[in-house]
Amino acid sequence: MEHVEAVVIGGGQSGLAAAHALVKQGVAPVVLEASDRAAGSWPRYYDSLTLFSPARFSSLPGLAFGGNPERYPHRDEVVAYLDRYAARLDADVRTGRRVVRVEAHSAGFRVDLECGERISAGVVVAASGSFGRPYHPALAGQEAFTGQMLHVADYRDPAEFAGQRVVVVGAGNSAVQVAAELSRVSRTTLATRAPVKFARQRLLGRDLHFWLTRTGLDAAPLGRLLRTPPAQPVLDDGRYRAALAAGLLDRRPMFASLNGGKVVWPDGSSEAVDSIILATGYRPHLPYLADLGGALNASGRPWHRDGVSLAHSGLAFVGLEWQRSVSSNSLRGCGRDAERTARRLAAHLARQ
């Protein structure tokens, strides 16, 4: 069985940031990525996705995004950026390596891979994100729903929904962005449990992220104070609020139930729909830690403080939503968290 100092599980933005931070601490990491490239879930996001932060604020440590710093990069630009980042990283990045189990071992941890390989490691960083675990809320009558129901994780392009009656469920950035583009080719309703909350994307001529950075709020350790992460507002340059006000984007209270091929609205009326798209978020995707006692709670969420496991001092997390701050699971914020956890892990290795 091969032994390494550190294993990083996941080769997306968080895993690459973790590997970079470990190298800076003098630790040699092996990055294990399940897919065929070190870009995480970005290649699988919907085609029109653009970042909600400008390029200036969307870089990982050690490599600027490049190009016009005020533009909002497209999904494919992010993929290309992560490819460049991985190519420059002084770490062993192995693609096509899906981790299925992590267990305690005399050397620290044993990491089992789907291909049959086993690696022992002094420390482990879980940076596999949440895209692999989309959240599907329980909806009354969904078992008998005869239309198409999918999560936004499986949505790519509006063309396949042309001419349909579509309901998008959710009140976040992805929900509003997807509903807006679908409304150009189909009759679309955005169904939410409460009115959509918006935040102005630009204030006094500056992007919101400039002010978050300048005031320190972007990096403030608010995550440790939260039992339940709050819903973040939709960043808007005015287009979406205008579309709602003009009726171009239809928003209704969440439907009460499903009845065959119909949705039943709160007022008792019902109508046939072809497709329902759930833009209802994600949960941490950490199935490989299920047998590592104390690493996860009953709902599959990690027990940690500032990204370091409370049960295993050699185990850390990077890229969790609200891991430490509002930006912890973003390109602009995961690097900060990675540097903190890397210092803790390097100290752990030194003690060992």
C-alpha positions as CSV (number, residue, x, y, z in Angstrom):
1,M,0.0,0.0,0.0
2,E,1.4,3.4,-1.0
3,H,2.0,5.9,1.7
4,V,1.8,9.6,1.2
5,E,1.9,12.6,3.5
6,A,-1.5,14.0,2.5
7,V,-4.4,13.0,0.4
8,V,-6.8,15.7,-1.0
9,I,-10.1,14.2,-2.1
10,G,-11.5,16.3,-5.0
11,G,-9.7,18.1,-7.7
12,G,-12.0,21.1,-8.2
13,Q,-11.5,24.6,-6.9
14,S,-11.4,23.6,-3.2
15,G,-9.1,20.6,-3.7
16,L,-6.7,22.6,-5.9
17,A,-6.6,25.4,-3.3
18,A,-6.0,22.9,-0.6
19,A,-3.1,21.3,-2.5
20,H,-1.6,24.7,-3.1
21,A,-1.8,25.6,0.6
22,L,-0.3,22.3,1.7
23,V,2.7,22.7,-0.7
24,K,3.3,26.1,0.8
25,Q,3.5,24.4,4.2
26,G,6.1,21.9,2.9
27,V,3.6,19.0,2.7
28,A,3.5,16.9,-0.5
29,P,-0.2,16.2,-1.3
30,V,-1.7,13.7,-3.7
31,V,-5.0,15.0,-5.2
32,L,-7.6,12.3,-6.1
33,E,-10.2,13.5,-8.6
34,A,-13.0,11.2,-9.6
35,S,-13.6,12.7,-13.1
36,D,-11.2,12.8,-16.0
37,R,-10.0,16.4,-15.4
38,A,-9.1,18.6,-12.5
39,A,-12.0,21.1,-12.8
40,G,-14.4,19.6,-10.3
41,S,-18.1,20.1,-11.1
42,W,-17.7,23.2,-13.3
43,P,-17.8,21.3,-16.7
44,R,-21.2,19.9,-15.7
45,Y,-23.0,23.2,-14.8
46,Y,-25.6,24.6,-17.1
47,D,-24.3,26.2,-20.3
48,S,-25.2,29.8,-19.6
49,L,-23.8,30.0,-16.1
50,T,-21.7,33.0,-15.3
51,L,-20.0,33.9,-12.1
52,F,-21.7,36.3,-9.8
53,S,-18.3,37.9,-8.8
54,P,-16.0,39.7,-11.2
55,A,-12.7,38.1,-12.4
56,R,-10.8,40.3,-10.0
57,F,-12.4,38.5,-7.1
58,S,-12.6,35.0,-8.6
59,S,-9.0,33.7,-8.3
60,L,-7.4,31.0,-6.3
61,P,-4.2,31.8,-4.4
62,G,-1.2,32.0,-6.6
63,L,-2.8,32.6,-10.0
64,A,-4.8,35.6,-11.2
65,F,-7.8,34.9,-13.3
66,G,-6.5,37.1,-16.1
67,G,-8.3,39.2,-18.8
68,N,-10.6,42.1,-18.0
69,P,-10.8,42.1,-14.2
70,E,-14.3,43.6,-14.2
71,R,-16.0,41.0,-16.4
72,Y,-18.1,38.2,-15.0
73,P,-16.5,35.0,-16.3
74,H,-18.5,32.3,-18.1
75,R,-18.5,28.7,-17.0
76,D,-16.1,27.6,-19.7
77,E,-13.7,30.3,-18.7
78,V,-13.7,28.9,-15.1
79,V,-13.0,25.4,-16.4
80,A,-10.0,26.7,-18.5
81,Y,-8.7,28.7,-15.5
82,L,-8.8,25.5,-13.3
83,D,-7.0,23.6,-16.0
84,R,-4.3,26.2,-16.0
85,Y,-4.1,26.2,-12.2
86,A,-3.8,22.4,-12.0
87,A,-1.1,22.3,-14.7
88,R,1.0,24.8,-12.6
89,L,0.4,23.1,-9.3
90,D,3.4,21.4,-7.8
91,A,1.4,18.4,-6.6
92,D,0.6,14.9,-7.8
93,V,-2.9,15.3,-9.3
94,R,-4.5,11.9,-10.3
95,T,-7.7,11.9,-12.3
96,G,-10.1,9.0,-12.7
97,R,-9.6,8.2,-9.0
98,R,-12.9,8.0,-7.1
99,V,-12.5,7.6,-3.4
100,V,-15.1,5.2,-1.8
101,R,-13.9,4.9,1.8
102,V,-11.7,6.5,4.3
103,E,-10.8,4.7,7.5
104,A,-8.5,5.1,10.5
105,H,-5.1,3.6,10.0
106,S,-1.9,3.3,12.0
107,A,-0.3,5.8,9.7
108,G,-3.3,8.1,10.1
109,F,-5.9,7.2,7.4
110,R,-6.4,4.5,4.8
111,V,-8.0,5.7,1.6
112,D,-9.8,3.1,-0.6
113,L,-10.4,3.9,-4.3
114,E,-13.1,2.5,-6.6
115,C,-10.4,1.0,-8.8
116,G,-9.1,-1.2,-6.0
117,E,-6.1,0.9,-5.0
118,R,-5.4,1.8,-1.4
119,I,-3.3,4.7,-0.1
120,S,-2.3,5.5,3.5
121,A,-1.9,9.1,4.4
122,G,-0.9,11.1,7.5
123,V,-3.7,13.6,6.8
124,V,-6.7,13.9,4.6
125,V,-8.5,16.9,3.2
126,A,-12.1,16.3,2.1
127,A,-12.7,18.8,-0.8
128,S,-15.3,17.0,-2.9
129,G,-17.9,19.8,-2.8
130,S,-21.6,19.2,-2.9
131,F,-22.5,18.9,-6.6
132,G,-22.8,15.1,-6.3
133,R,-25.5,15.5,-3.7
134,P,-28.3,17.7,-5.0
135,Y,-31.0,18.4,-2.5
136,H,-34.5,17.1,-3.5
137,P,-37.2,18.3,-1.1
138,A,-40.1,16.1,-0.3
139,L,-43.1,17.3,-2.4
140,A,-46.6,16.1,-1.8
141,G,-47.7,13.8,-4.6
142,Q,-44.3,13.7,-6.3
143,E,-44.3,9.9,-6.5
144,A,-47.2,10.0,-8.9
145,F,-46.1,13.0,-10.9
146,T,-46.3,12.1,-14.6
147,G,-44.3,15.0,-15.9
148,Q,-40.5,15.5,-16.0
149,M,-38.8,16.4,-12.7
150,L,-35.1,17.2,-12.5
151,H,-32.6,19.0,-10.4
152,V,-30.8,22.0,-11.8
153,A,-27.7,19.9,-11.5
154,D,-29.0,18.0,-14.6
155,Y,-30.1,21.1,-16.5
156,R,-28.0,22.3,-19.4
157,D,-29.8,24.3,-22.0
158,P,-33.3,25.9,-22.4
159,A,-33.8,24.5,-26.0
160,E,-35.1,21.1,-24.8
161,F,-37.9,22.9,-22.9
162,A,-39.1,25.0,-25.8
163,G,-42.9,25.3,-25.9
164,Q,-43.3,23.6,-22.5
165,R,-45.0,24.7,-19.3
166,V,-42.2,24.8,-16.8
167,V,-42.0,25.5,-13.0
168,V,-38.7,26.3,-11.5
169,V,-38.6,25.8,-7.7
170,G,-36.2,27.9,-5.7
171,A,-35.3,31.5,-4.8
172,G,-31.5,31.6,-5.3
173,N,-29.2,32.8,-8.0
174,S,-29.4,29.7,-10.1
175,A,-33.2,29.5,-9.8
176,V,-33.7,33.1,-11.0
177,Q,-31.1,32.8,-13.7
178,V,-32.5,29.6,-15.1
179,A,-36.1,30.7,-14.9
180,A,-35.3,33.9,-16.7
181,E,-33.7,32.2,-19.6
182,L,-36.4,29.5,-19.8
183,S,-39.1,32.2,-20.0
184,R,-37.8,33.2,-23.4
185,V,-38.6,29.8,-24.9
186,S,-41.4,28.4,-22.6
187,R,-44.1,29.5,-20.2
188,T,-42.2,29.5,-17.0
189,T,-43.1,30.2,-13.4
190,L,-40.7,30.6,-10.5
191,A,-42.2,29.0,-7.4
192,T,-40.8,30.1,-4.1
193,R,-41.9,29.8,-0.4
194,A,-41.2,33.5,0.1
195,P,-40.6,36.6,-2.1
196,V,-37.2,36.6,-3.8
197,K,-34.7,38.7,-2.0
198,F,-32.4,40.7,-4.2
199,A,-29.0,42.5,-3.6
200,R,-27.7,45.2,-5.9
201,Q,-24.8,43.9,-7.8
202,R,-23.2,47.3,-8.1
203,L,-23.1,50.0,-5.4
204,L,-21.6,53.5,-6.1
205,G,-20.1,52.2,-9.3
206,R,-18.4,49.2,-7.7
207,D,-19.4,45.5,-7.6
208,L,-20.8,44.3,-4.3
209,H,-17.7,42.1,-3.9
210,F,-15.5,45.1,-3.8
211,W,-17.4,46.4,-0.7
212,L,-17.5,42.9,0.9
213,T,-13.7,42.7,0.6
214,R,-13.0,46.3,1.6
215,T,-15.1,46.0,4.8
216,G,-13.8,42.5,5.7
217,L,-17.3,41.0,5.7
218,D,-16.3,38.5,2.9
219,A,-13.8,36.8,5.2
220,A,-15.6,37.4,8.6
221,P,-15.8,34.1,10.6
222,L,-19.6,34.1,10.7
223,G,-19.9,30.4,9.9
224,R,-19.0,29.3,13.4
225,L,-22.0,31.3,14.7
226,L,-24.6,29.7,12.4
227,R,-26.6,26.6,13.1
228,T,-28.4,26.9,9.8
229,P,-26.8,28.7,6.9
230,P,-29.0,31.7,5.8
231,A,-30.4,31.9,2.3
232,Q,-28.2,34.3,0.3
233,P,-29.9,37.0,-1.8
234,V,-30.0,37.0,-5.6
235,L,-27.3,39.3,-7.0
236,D,-29.0,41.5,-9.6
237,D,-28.0,44.4,-11.9
238,G,-31.6,45.3,-12.2
239,R,-32.7,42.9,-15.0
240,Y,-34.4,40.3,-12.8
241,R,-36.3,42.7,-10.6
242,A,-37.5,44.6,-13.7
243,A,-38.6,41.3,-15.3
244,L,-40.6,40.4,-12.2
245,A,-42.2,43.9,-12.0
246,A,-43.2,43.8,-15.6
247,G,-44.6,40.3,-15.4
248,L,-42.0,38.9,-17.9
249,L,-40.8,36.6,-15.2
250,D,-43.7,35.0,-13.4
251,R,-43.3,34.4,-9.6
252,R,-45.8,32.6,-7.5
253,P,-46.0,31.1,-4.0
254,M,-44.8,27.5,-3.9
255,F,-47.4,25.0,-5.1
256,A,-49.2,23.0,-2.4
257,S,-48.9,19.6,-4.1
258,L,-48.7,17.6,-7.3
259,N,-51.6,15.7,-8.7
260,G,-50.7,13.4,-11.7
261,G,-49.4,15.8,-14.3
262,K,-50.6,18.9,-12.6
263,V,-49.4,21.3,-9.9
264,V,-52.0,22.4,-7.3
265,W,-51.4,26.1,-6.3
266,P,-52.2,27.4,-2.8
267,D,-55.5,28.9,-3.9
268,G,-56.7,25.4,-5.0
269,S,-56.4,26.0,-8.7
270,S,-54.4,23.4,-10.7
271,E,-52.8,23.3,-14.1
272,A,-50.8,20.8,-16.2
273,V,-47.1,21.2,-16.3
274,D,-44.5,19.5,-18.5
275,S,-41.4,19.9,-16.4
276,I,-40.4,20.9,-12.8
277,I,-36.8,22.0,-12.2
278,L,-35.6,22.0,-8.6
279,A,-33.1,24.7,-7.9
280,T,-33.1,23.8,-4.3
281,G,-29.4,23.6,-3.5
282,Y,-27.0,20.9,-2.5
283,R,-25.6,19.1,0.6
284,P,-22.0,18.1,1.4
285,H,-21.1,15.1,-0.7
286,L,-19.0,13.0,1.7
287,P,-20.1,9.4,1.5
288,Y,-16.6,8.1,1.8
289,L,-16.5,9.3,5.4
290,A,-19.5,7.3,6.5
291,D,-17.3,4.6,8.1
292,L,-15.0,7.0,9.8
293,G,-16.5,7.2,13.3
294,G,-17.5,10.7,14.4
295,A,-16.6,12.4,11.1
296,L,-20.2,13.0,10.1
297,N,-23.4,13.6,11.9
298,A,-26.6,11.6,11.2
299,S,-27.6,13.9,8.3
300,G,-24.2,13.4,6.6
301,R,-22.8,16.8,7.6
302,P,-19.3,17.0,8.9
303,W,-18.4,17.7,12.6
304,H,-15.8,20.5,12.3
305,R,-14.6,23.8,13.6
306,D,-13.2,26.2,11.0
307,G,-12.8,23.2,8.6
308,V,-10.9,20.9,11.0
309,S,-12.6,17.7,12.1
310,L,-13.7,17.6,15.8
311,A,-13.3,13.9,15.8
312,H,-10.1,13.4,13.8
313,S,-7.3,16.0,14.1
314,G,-5.7,14.8,10.8
315,L,-8.9,15.3,8.9
316,A,-10.0,18.7,7.4
317,F,-12.6,20.1,5.0
318,V,-12.3,22.8,2.4
319,G,-15.2,24.2,0.3
320,L,-18.1,23.7,2.6
321,E,-20.9,26.2,2.5
322,W,-20.4,28.7,5.4
323,Q,-17.4,26.6,6.5
324,R,-16.1,29.8,8.0
325,S,-17.4,32.7,6.0
326,V,-20.0,33.7,3.4
327,S,-17.4,32.9,0.6
328,S,-16.1,29.6,1.9
329,N,-17.5,27.6,-1.0
330,S,-16.5,30.0,-3.7
331,L,-13.5,30.6,-5.9
332,R,-12.8,33.8,-4.0
333,G,-13.0,32.3,-0.5
334,C,-12.0,28.7,-0.5
335,G,-8.3,29.6,-0.7
336,R,-8.4,31.5,2.6
337,D,-9.9,28.5,4.3
338,A,-7.4,26.1,2.6
339,E,-4.5,28.1,4.0
340,R,-5.9,27.9,7.6
341,T,-6.5,24.2,7.4
342,A,-3.2,23.5,5.8
343,R,-1.4,25.2,8.7
344,R,-3.3,23.0,11.1
345,L,-2.6,19.8,9.2
346,A,1.1,20.6,8.8
347,A,1.3,21.1,12.6
348,H,-0.4,17.8,13.1
349,L,2.1,16.0,10.8
350,A,5.0,17.7,12.7
351,R,3.6,16.4,16.0
352,Q,3.2,12.9,14.6
